[in-house]
Structure formats: C-alpha cells, structure tokens
Amino acid sequence: MGILVLPHTEAEEKILREFLKENGIEFFFTETTSESHPGAYPQSIEEYNSEIAEAEAAYERGDSISAEELKKIMQTW
C-alpha cells in the first residue's frame, strides 16, 4: 500500500521526513506530475462532471455492489 503526500513547503517536507524516520516508517520521495498522479491534482469541473456521469451510468448498468457486499469482501483482505 502506498500513500501519496504532497507537502506545500520545504518546511512541511522536512517535518514529514523527520516524523517518518523517527517512527521507523519506510518512505521514498519522488517528483510527481499531474500525468504520473492525476488524482493528486485539482480536477476541472468538466473532469468532475464526467466522473459523476460515468459513475451514474455504471450504477444504472448494475456495475455496483452494496455496502454489505463490500464489507464481506473486505473481511477477506
């Protein structure tokens, strides 16, 4: 599992690095771009609306599961 963190300043990055190191948490830093990590950057209203429309269409096709089904699946993780 990975978590993408985008510190806003060098000071924030320094604090984050120190926190992770002190707590023995493995980490690495890499340059990110909107192409390499599209979910980490603000969406345009058009992109947002497109995702909503896609999700609604998937739901209408039956391409979804209930919360109860999700809970059962998660218990196997």
Secondary structure per residue as TSV (DSSP state, phi and psi in degrees):
chain	resnum	aa	ss	phi	psi
A	1	M	-	360.0	145.8
A	2	G	-	-133.3	154.0
A	3	I	-	-127.5	127.7
A	4	L	-	-94.0	123.2
A	5	V	-	-122.1	133.0
A	6	L	-	-119.3	87.4
A	7	P	-	-64.1	146.6
A	8	H	S	-86.3	-24.6
A	9	T	S	-135.4	165.1
A	10	E	H	-63.6	-34.8
A	11	A	H	-63.6	-43.4
A	12	E	H	-61.7	-42.4
A	13	E	H	-62.9	-42.3
A	14	K	H	-61.6	-45.2
A	15	I	H	-62.1	-43.3
A	16	L	H	-62.2	-47.2
A	17	R	H	-58.2	-45.2
A	18	E	H	-63.4	-43.3
A	19	F	H	-60.1	-48.7
A	20	L	H	-62.8	-44.5
A	21	K	H	-62.4	-46.9
A	22	E	H	-62.2	-28.5
A	23	N	T	-98.8	8.9
A	24	G	T	64.8	30.6
A	25	I	-	-96.5	123.8
A	26	E	-	-66.2	141.1
A	27	F	-	-156.0	160.7
A	28	F	-	-147.0	153.7
A	29	F	-	-113.3	140.1
A	30	T	-	-144.2	155.7
A	31	E	-	-71.9	139.3
A	32	T	-	-119.3	149.3
A	33	T	-	-134.6	166.9
A	34	S	T	-64.4	-25.0
A	35	E	T	-76.6	-40.0
A	36	S	T	-79.7	-28.5
A	37	H	-	-140.1	71.8
A	38	P	G	-60.6	-31.0
A	39	G	G	-73.2	-7.8
A	40	A	G	-92.9	0.7
A	41	Y	S	-123.5	153.5
A	42	P	-	-58.5	142.5
A	43	Q	-	-91.2	154.5
A	44	S	-	-78.7	163.4
A	45	I	H	-62.8	-32.3
A	46	E	H	-66.7	-43.3
A	47	E	H	-63.1	-43.0
A	48	Y	H	-60.5	-50.2
A	49	N	H	-62.8	-35.8
A	50	S	H	-64.9	-42.3
A	51	E	H	-64.1	-40.3
A	52	I	H	-62.2	-47.0
A	53	A	H	-61.3	-41.6
A	54	E	H	-63.4	-42.4
A	55	A	H	-65.4	-41.8
A	56	E	H	-64.0	-41.4
A	57	A	H	-64.4	-41.6
A	58	A	H	-61.8	-42.2
A	59	Y	H	-62.4	-45.1
A	60	E	H	-64.9	-29.9
A	61	R	H	-77.7	-9.9
A	62	G	T	88.8	11.8
A	63	D	-	-83.5	61.5
A	64	S	-	-152.6	167.9
A	65	I	-	-132.2	158.7
A	66	S	-	-79.5	166.0
A	67	A	H	-61.6	-37.9
A	68	E	H	-64.3	-41.9
A	69	E	H	-62.9	-40.6
A	70	L	H	-62.5	-42.2
A	71	K	H	-59.9	-41.4
A	72	K	H	-63.5	-43.2
A	73	I	H	-63.0	-43.6
A	74	M	H	-64.1	-27.9
A	75	Q	T	-67.1	-18.7
A	76	T	T	-88.7	-7.0
A	77	W	-	-74.5	360.0
